[in-house]
Structure formats: structure tokens, C-alpha cells
Amino acid sequence: MDVFKVDGMTCGGCVGSITRALTAADEDVKVEVDLNSKTVKVESKLKPLEIIDVITTAGFDARTAH
């Protein structure tokens, strides 16, 4: 799984928005969101930069978490 730091997530609505956006881009995606650490774990056929683009398009700032 790839891990991303996502700024701007504050509630379940944010989690839903990110999950819906990623599912639209890859229907087989697996998403785990941790609001406390503001991280999103993604297992997908999409490349990390594509995942960042999807999350950014959904209205959040995303970067790889290393």
C-alpha cells in the first residue's frame, strides 16, 4: 500500500469525498483513512502521482508520506 499525507481532512465527509474520488478512478481500490494522523493508505493500480492528482482534484493537499 502507498501512504499519503493529506492536509485538510477534518471529518467523515472528507473521508467520503476522497474515497469516492479514488473509487471513481479505480473501482478495485482499497482505501484506509486515519483522520488523526491525516494519512490515507491506498492499494490501487494507479501510480502514486495519479493518486495524488485524484486526491488534489477532490480538493485536498496530498503528498507521499515518507
Summary of the structure (lengths in Angstrom):
residues: 66
radius of gyration: 10.1
end to end distance: 12.6
largest distance: 26.8
contacts: 191
relative contact order: 0.33
helix: 36%
strand: 30%
